Amino acid sequence: MATIVFQCPQTGLNVQHTWPDDERPADDKTYVFVTCPSCTRMHLINRSTGRPLGYKDDRPSGDQEK
């Protein structure tokens, strides 16, 4: 089993999630739905990085918050 920790975009809390230890996807833009125990909502989590979709480092450099 692979374990990741991501920050819930709604609550800001660190959330631990596990999924079957499959091969890493060849494409680093592969996301999976994860039910968040912190806010009970669904988040799209990147299988390669463990970061939620829309994480500030995923945006082009011109879109970064100041």
Secondary structure, DSSP 8 states (H G I E B T S, - for coil): -EEEEEE-TTT--EEEEEE------SSTT-EEEEE-TTTS-EEEEETTT--BTT-GGGS-GGG---
